[in-house]
Amino acid sequence: MRIGIPKEVKNHEYRVGMTPPGVFELTRRDHDVIVETNAGHAIGIDDPDYENVRATIAADAAEVFEAADMIVKVKEPQTEEIKMLKEDQVLFTYLHLAPDQQQTQGLIDSGAIAIAYETVTDDHGALPLLAPMSEVAGRMSVQAGASGLEIEKGGRGVLLGGVPGVPQGKVVVIGGGVVGTNAAFIANGMGASVTIIDMSQRRMAELDFQFQSLVTTLYSTTHSIEQAVLEADLVIGAVLVPGAAAPKLVTRDMVKSMKRSSVIVDVAIDQGGCIETSKPTSHSDPYYIDEGVVHYCVTNMPGAVARTSTFALNNATLPFIVSLAEQGAKNAMLADPHLLAGLNVYRGKLTYQAVAEEQGREHVDAADLLRAV
């Protein structure tokens, strides 16, 4: 198979779809890998590093898309990239289609086979290709929130860890999954007062044990969320409904009643955000103020620490990339239900139910469709 690795074009996105060690796993199996020139330059991976593992360097993205049977990326394809997709070409990347009608229609029209990292599953019902970036985003969310609390950013001027004789800041994390756990870990390490809100009694018990009662856990209700965010200096939205748009758990009225110049970091913004006042921002302009509250809603947070993120992500995606290359997309997905769960669009058909329900579209069952073609 010919695998293409284009340079990412989203605002301030410096991650790259594959590292040289990952590329070598493909080339040693006699697959061809085409990498766009300077795709990894910003994070210290140069063209000779890819050439040393037998990759071919392409002059531009058009050459990569034209030559490849499968495109491996990090972020969802931008408009100019969707136009370069070909019928039957495999696209393996993060998609986050639920809140994005335009991208969904573009992928349907392309006739490509689009497999989303964020909906691939594992034996435990978890999302192994989302987890590495969720770990990074969760840890970064506290850094971003702490920075937003500084006066220069419009914040309250609160140091999360406090100092002797001065109370520490209050951090509320909505969602106790991978993002929320990592956010709590960093916030707790900084000395903040941390509350995690979740709807799973089992998960709250696990968090209580994990943090040795150093964090407070609350069962998720409208009332508990409202009371917690009104007292918070920093609210971190860490809600995930796999493949679907995030529910708006924090309303505009709640935000309006928060402490003036407190901070919201909505990590769920890739899936539309879990806070009503959230809107996507970029690394070049990450903060804005709405209802007197500082918001940070960058849609590719891990891109700010792109080298760490790239290697962590490729460690997780590589086994699936190899499987797709060795068996072809159809056979690989039929052989692996976890990879099949990642299929969102197949040759003009939408195959992911949560996306279809969110967008009011029809969908077809992925397994039935593959067996029929």
N, C-alpha and C positions, 0 to 999 in steps of 0.2 A: 504494500500500500504506500501511497505518497501522502505524507503528513505535512501540512503547512502551518507555520508558526508566524503570524503577522505581528507587527509592532502595534501595541495598543494605542488607540487614538482618542480615548475619552480624556476629558480634562484632567491633567496631572495624574495620569495613570501610567506608572512605570513598571508595573509587574509584567511578566512575560509568561506565555503559556507553558513553556517547558524549559528546564535547565539542561546544561550539557550532560550531566549524568543520566538524566531521563532520556535525552536524545540518543545516547549511546546504547541504551537498552533496546531501542528500535533499530538503529543501524546495524547492530551486531546480529539482529534477526533478519537482516537483508531488506528492511524497509527503507524507503527514501524519505529524508526529512529536508524540507525547504524552509529556511528561516529568513525573514526580512532583515536586511542590513540594519544594524544598530538596534535591533529589537530589545536587547538586554543591556545596552551600553550604560544607561542611567544607573543601573544597580551593579555595575562592575563586571558584567558578562559581555565580552566583546566578540566580534565576528570570528577571530581566530580560535576562541574557545569552542565555538560550535564546529568550525572546520576541523579542529583536532579530533572530533568524534564523528567525522565523516558526514556532516551536514553540508548542504549546498546553501550558499548565501544568495538571496534574491535582491534585486535592486529596489523593488517597491512592493506594496501590498498587492497590486493588480497581478504581478507575476506569481505571488504566492497563491492567491485564490484561483488563478487560472490553472496552475499545475497540480494542485492538491486534490486528493480524494477525500481527505478529512482535514478540517480546520480545527486547531486546538488553540483556544484563547483563554482570557481571564474574564473580561467584562462582556456584557451583552453587546451584540454587534450594533454599531452606529449606522445611521442611514446610508452613508456611503459604502459601508461594508456589506449591508444587506443587498445592495444593488449588485455586488460582485459574486454573491452566492449562486451556485449552479444547481440545477435539478439533480437529485440523488446525492449531492455532496453532503457529507456528514459535518455537522457543526457541534463541537463539544466545548461548552463554556457555561458560565453563569448566564441565566436568561432573565429571571424575575419577571415573567410575563404578566402576572395577574393584574397589575395596575397599568399595563402598557399596551393599549389597544393597537397603536401604530406599529410597534415592533412585531406583535403577534400577527397582524395582517401581512406585514412584510415577509415574515418567515413562511407563512402559508402560501403566499404568492410565489415565493422563490422555488418551491418544489423541493427544498432541501430537507435533510433529516436532522432535526434539532434536538439535542440531548442536553438537559440542564443539570449542571453540577448539583444545584440545590435541591433536586428532588430524587437523586439517587439514594437508595436506602442501604441498610445492612441487616444482619441477622437479628439485631436487637431493636429494630424499628427506628434507629437513629439515622442521621444524615451525614455520612462520613466525609463528603466532599464540601459540606458547608461548615463542618466543625472547625477545621483549622483557621478559617477566616473569621469565624465567630469568636474563637479564642482571642485572636488579634484585636478584632473590633471591640470586644468586651473590655479588654485591658486598655485599649486606646480611649474608650469612652470616658473613663475617669480622668485621663490626662486632658482630654478636650474640655471636659466639664470644669476641671480645676483651673484651666487657662481662662475659660469663659467667666469664671467668678472674679477674675482680676478686674480692677476698675477700668483699665485700658480697653477691655472688651465690652464694657457696659455692665459688668457684673457687680455683685454686692460687696466685693472686697473681702471675701471670706477665705481663710486658709482652711482647707478641709481637715487637716490634722489638729488645728488649733495650736495653742501654746499653753504652758502652765498658767493656770488662773483664768484662761479664756476657753469657752466651750468649743469643741470641735464642730465642723460642719455636719449637716444631716444629708445623707445620700439615700434616695429611694430608688430601688431597682424594680421595675415592673417586668416580671418574667424570671423564672429560676432555672432556665436552660443553660446552654453553653455560654451564650453572651452574658446572661445575668450572673452566672457563677463567677466568671472571670472578672466582671466588673466589681462584684462584691469582694473578690480576693484582693484586687488592687486598692479599692477604697478602704477596706479594712486594714490593709498594710500601711496605708497613709495615715491611719489613726482616726478616720471619720466614723461617725455613728451611722450604721448601715441597716436599712430595712429592705427585705426582699419580699415581694408580693407574688404569689403564685396560686393556681387553682387546684394543685395536686397535693393532697395530704401526704402522700408518700414522698413526693419531692421535697416538701418542706421538712419532713423528718430527716431526709438525707442531708439537706443543707444545714440543719441544726447540728447534726452529728459532725459533718465535715468542718464546720467553722467553730465547733466546740462552744456553741451558744454565744459566740462573739458577735453574731448578727441577730437581728429580730426578724422573724418570719410572720407574715400575715396572709390569711386566706383572701383570695381575690374576690371582692364585691365592689360595686360602685361606691358604697359608703367608705370601705376601707381605703380604696384608692384615693378618693377625694380627701379624706382626713390626712392621709400620709403626704400627698403632694402639697397640701396647704402649709405643712410644717417644714418642707424640704428646702434645702439650699440648692441641691442638684437632683434632678429626676432623670433617670436613664430608662428609655423605652427599649425593652429587650424581648418583645413578644414575637413569637413565630407560629404561624399556621402554615405547615408545609405546602408550598406551591400556590397558596392563596393570599389575597390581600390581608394585611394585618387589621384587626379590629381597632376602632378608635376608642380606646379605653379612657383616655384623658380628654375631656371635652374642652371647648373654648371657655366655657364659664369657669371650669376648674382652673385653667391657666390664668384667667383674669383675676382669680382670687388668690393666686400664689404670691409669695413675698416679692416685692418689687426688686427687679434685677437678679432674681434667682435664675437658674440655668436648666435648660432641657437639652439632653442629647438623645436623639431618636435614632437608635441603631436599626430599627425596623423600617427605615425610610426606603430601603430597596424594595420592600413589599408595600409601599404606600404610606408607611408610618402608622404608629399606634397612638399618636397625639393629634388632635384635630387641627392644631395650629402649625403643624409641621409642613414644610415644603422642601423639595430637594435643593441642596446647595453643593458647592464644589470646593476643592482644596484651595483654589485661588480666592474664594470669597465664602468662607465656611459659616460665619455667624450672621444672624440678623435678630432684630428685636420685634416681638409681637406681643401685644397685651402687657407690655412692660417686662417681659421675660426674655432672656437671651436664649436663642435656639442655635443648636449645631446639628445639621441634618445632612452631612456629606454622604453621598450614595456609594462611594468607594473608599471608605475609611482605611482599610488595610493598605491601600495604595500609598499612603504616607510613609509606611515602613516597608517599601516594596521588596527589598531583598529578602528580609525575613519571611514575608508573606509568600513570595514566589517559591522559595524552597519548601516551605511548609505545605503549600497547596500541591506542588508537583509530587511530593511524597505520597499524597493521598490519591491523586488522579492517575498516577502512572499505571497501576495494575489494570485500570479500566481502559486506558489508552492502548496498552499492549493487547488487551483482549479484543478491542475493536479492530485493531490493525491485523491481528492474526486470523480472526474469524470472519471479519466483515461485520457491518452493523447489524444486519438482520439476524444472523446466526448467533452473534455475541449476546444480543438482547434476549433471544429466545432461550439461550442456555443459562442466562443469569437474570432472574426476576428483579434483582436489586438494580441492575443496569437498566432493565426495561422500565422500571419506575421513573427513570430519568427522562424517558422519551416524552417530549411535549408537542412536537410537530413532526409529521411523517408524510412527505410527498403531498403537501397541500391539505392534509387532514390534521385537525387539532386533536390530540390524544390525551390531554391531561384534564381531568374532570374539574378540579378546583379552579383552573384558569377559565374553563368554559362557563362555569357557574358565575364567576365574578364578572365576566364580560358579556354574559347573555348569548353565548354562542353554542352551537351543537358540537359534540365531540364523539369520537369513536373509541372503542376499547382498544388499547394498544396491542394486547396479545392477540385478540381476534383479527385485527388488521394485519399484523405481521404473518400470521398463519395463513391468511387468505391470499397474500401476494407472492 
